[in-house]
């Protein structure tokens, strides 16, 4: 499946997160170029970007490989997320636009409706969209980018447990949006911290993969953003 050259980095990252390229497996430029239907140049550039992000490492005699974070490194990701997500909510209370509020309120409305219906797959997507919008409302591209990268890595390293009570989960989202709408940064920070800590506690490390080189077969490419 051929994709635009500028999407190669996203496609490889998504496949790493999804486990298509297992942790520790080699990432050969020629094989990746054939898989994504591009030349080796955008693949090479994508691997450099992914190495800077921590998804890829370069090993002597092996070349580019998918990184293998330790358990401690994985735990640090959750700790960073617990610290930064509330900061984003506090900033959003001061910097959000009416457009951000409209989207957040719409997501809360849909989330509460789906929670009442028990539609778990819809809820996972809506939750990811909610947190993406919350980060964007913070008005800080650096913070938004960091949070997005953390969510990618957490989705890569962890299996996220479903909320024990989706109705309560979305009531918490609603309370955060209310605080943001009132410009109450401290309340938005406190509520988001509690919510994020509870969510982090439900995460479980993915089992270590057996390890294998990337397949040489041409497969469908998933370039949708992972939700966490």
Secondary structure as UniProt FT lines:
FT   HELIX           5..7
FT   HELIX           8..18
FT   TURN            23..24
FT   HELIX           29..36
FT   HELIX           40..53
FT   STRAND          56..59
FT   TURN            60..62
FT   STRAND          63..66
FT   HELIX           71..95
FT   HELIX           98..117
FT   HELIX           120..137
FT   TURN            138..139
FT   HELIX           141..157
FT   STRAND          158..160
FT   HELIX           166..182
FT   HELIX           185..201
FT   STRAND          203..205
//
